[in-house]
Amino acid sequence: MPRNPEQNEELRENRKKQILDAALTVYTRYGYHGADMDVVSKEAKLAKGLVYYYYKTKKELFIELFTWMLNEGCSLSDSLLENTKSLRPVEQLMNYVYGIFAANKDNPRIMQFNIRMPFDAYTVFGSDGWNEGAQKSAAHKKALTDIIEDAIAQNFIPDTNPGAAANSFWSVFVANVFEYSKLMMGEQERDENIIEAFRNVVQFCFQGLGVEYSVWHDCLEKVVRAHNGGDCVG
């Protein structure tokens, strides 16, 4: 029985998602210049001709991949901010980074993509689309800057430049989560190890902001209890 237009569209979208997911895996392994459409088709378990049916060129595929991942990052950032906007700044910041950490735990390729992407954005988007891509990639830094600015105003963080503090915080966080994501590839850790890893990651982030230990550790315990069935961190 022939498929109706709705079924054809669903099949098309599923195929594209299958290809994009494979392209993400290939990109995190080899980068843009090392990625090859042959490898993408093998990773997707699809014929090479079918991949080219949906994406005529490697650049076309990666424009859609980068756009998809950047939009996902913006959506995650907006959701985390919306769900924590009623909290104190330091508690909001802890919840925000835990949300990103948890998303990366479920899909370690997220942070690996974020590490590689800035170096390839201009090549992929070109001079016309690069600026929009760069703005989307800065979504997390913008969110952190706003939270840190509120924390400074409420004397949770010593007076400093919010933007510079956000850059330092994000750089340390990304580097530590990236190391964690490499360990997580193909592995499954126990919850207590994941919690300990998160504590190790954020310790240096919050210390770098000058937040008192008792303040950020209290926030960490609240976050862990909220996301792990009421269990407290030892």
C-alpha positions in Angstrom: 0.0 0.0 0.0 1.5 3.4 -1.0 2.5 5.8 1.8 0.4 8.9 2.2 2.1 12.4 2.3 2.2 12.5 6.1 4.0 9.1 6.2 6.5 10.2 3.5 7.3 13.3 5.5 7.7 11.3 8.7 10.1 8.9 6.9 12.0 11.9 5.5 12.4 13.5 8.9 13.5 10.2 10.5 16.1 9.6 7.8 17.5 13.1 8.2 17.7 12.7 12.0 19.5 9.4 11.5 22.0 11.1 9.2 22.5 14.1 11.5 23.0 11.8 14.5 25.6 9.9 12.6 27.3 13.1 11.4 27.5 14.3 15.0 29.3 11.1 16.0 31.7 11.4 13.1 32.3 15.1 13.8 33.1 14.6 17.5 35.6 11.9 16.5 37.4 13.6 13.5 36.4 17.2 13.3 35.0 18.9 10.2 38.0 18.5 8.0 38.4 14.9 9.0 34.7 14.0 8.5 33.9 12.2 5.3 30.5 11.5 3.8 31.5 7.8 3.3 32.1 7.5 7.1 28.8 9.3 7.8 26.9 6.9 5.6 28.5 3.9 7.3 27.8 5.3 10.8 24.2 5.9 9.8 24.0 2.4 8.3 22.6 3.9 5.1 23.7 3.8 1.5 25.9 6.7 0.5 23.5 7.6 -2.3 20.7 8.0 0.2 22.8 10.3 2.3 23.5 12.4 -0.8 19.8 12.4 -1.7 19.1 14.4 1.5 22.3 16.4 1.6 24.0 17.2 -1.7 27.3 18.2 -0.1 29.2 17.8 3.1 28.9 21.5 3.8 25.1 21.4 3.4 25.0 18.5 5.9 27.1 20.3 8.4 25.3 23.6 8.1 22.2 21.7 9.2 24.1 19.8 11.9 25.6 22.9 13.4 22.2 24.8 13.2 20.4 21.9 14.9 23.0 21.6 17.7 23.1 25.3 18.3 19.3 25.5 18.5 19.3 22.6 20.9 21.8 24.4 23.1 19.8 27.6 23.0 16.6 25.7 23.9 18.4 24.0 26.8 19.7 27.3 28.1 16.3 29.0 27.9 14.6 26.0 29.6 17.1 26.0 32.5 16.8 29.7 33.0 13.0 29.6 33.0 12.9 26.7 35.5 15.3 28.4 37.9 14.5 32.1 37.6 12.9 32.2 41.1 16.1 31.0 42.8 18.9 32.9 44.4 21.7 33.6 41.9 24.2 31.1 43.2 21.5 28.4 43.5 20.3 29.3 40.0 23.9 29.0 38.7 24.3 25.6 40.3 21.1 24.3 38.8 22.0 25.7 35.4 25.4 24.0 35.2 23.9 20.8 36.7 21.4 20.8 33.9 24.2 21.0 31.3 26.2 18.4 33.1 23.2 16.0 33.2 22.5 16.5 29.5 26.1 15.8 28.7 26.0 12.6 30.9 23.1 11.4 28.7 24.9 12.4 25.5 28.7 13.0 25.9 28.9 14.2 22.3 27.3 17.5 23.3 30.3 18.9 25.1 32.7 17.4 22.5 30.7 19.3 19.8 30.9 22.5 21.8 34.6 22.2 22.1 35.2 21.7 18.4 32.5 23.9 16.9 34.0 27.4 17.4 37.0 26.4 15.4 34.9 25.2 12.4 31.9 27.6 12.5 33.4 30.1 10.0 34.3 27.3 7.6 30.8 25.8 7.8 28.6 28.9 7.9 30.8 31.2 5.8 31.0 34.9 6.2 27.3 35.5 5.8 26.0 33.0 8.4 29.0 32.9 10.8 27.8 35.8 13.0 24.4 34.3 13.7 26.0 31.0 14.6 28.5 32.7 16.9 25.7 34.5 18.7 23.9 31.2 19.3 27.1 29.5 20.5 27.4 32.2 23.1 24.0 31.5 24.6 25.4 29.8 27.7 28.0 32.6 28.3 25.2 35.2 28.0 23.1 33.3 30.6 26.0 32.9 33.0 26.9 36.6 32.7 23.3 37.6 33.6 23.3 35.2 36.6 26.7 36.3 37.8 25.7 40.0 37.5 22.8 39.4 39.8 25.0 37.4 42.2 27.5 40.4 42.4 24.6 42.8 43.0 23.5 40.6 45.9 27.0 40.3 47.3 27.3 36.5 46.7 30.3 37.2 44.4 33.0 39.8 44.9 32.7 42.8 42.6 34.2 42.0 39.2 33.5 42.2 35.5 30.5 39.8 35.0 31.4 39.0 31.4 35.0 38.2 32.2 33.9 36.1 35.2 31.4 34.2 33.0 34.1 33.5 30.4 36.4 32.1 33.1 33.7 30.1 34.7 32.5 28.6 31.4 36.0 27.8 30.2 36.8 25.8 33.4 33.4 24.1 33.3 33.7 23.1 29.7 37.2 21.8 30.0 36.3 19.7 33.0 33.1 18.3 31.5 34.9 17.6 28.3 37.4 15.4 30.2 34.5 13.7 32.0 32.7 13.1 28.7 35.7 11.3 27.2 35.6 9.0 30.2 31.9 8.5 29.7 32.0 7.5 26.0 30.8 3.9 25.9 30.6 3.6 29.7 28.0 3.8 32.4 28.9 5.1 35.8 27.1 4.6 39.1 25.2 7.6 40.4 27.5 8.3 43.3 30.5 8.5 40.8 28.5 10.9 38.7 27.7 13.1 41.7 31.3 13.1 42.8 32.4 14.0 39.3 30.0 17.0 39.3 31.3 18.1 42.6 34.8 18.0 41.3 33.8 20.0 38.2 32.0 22.8 39.9 34.4 23.2 42.9 36.9 25.0 40.8 34.3 27.0 38.9 32.7 28.5 42.1 36.0 28.9 43.9 37.2 30.9 40.8 34.2 33.3 41.3 35.1 33.8 44.9 31.9 32.2 46.2 32.2 31.1 49.8 32.4 27.3 50.2 29.4 27.1 52.6 27.3 29.0 50.0 28.0 27.0 46.9 28.2 23.6 48.7 24.8 24.2 50.3 23.4 24.9 46.8 25.1 21.8 45.4 23.4 19.6 48.1 20.0 21.1 47.2 20.5 20.4 43.5 21.7 16.8 44.1 18.7 16.1 46.5 16.3 17.6 43.9 17.7 15.5 41.0 18.5 12.3 42.8 15.5 11.3 44.8 16.3 13.2 48.0 19.7 11.6 48.5 22.2 13.9 50.1 25.8 14.3 49.1 28.3 13.0 51.7 
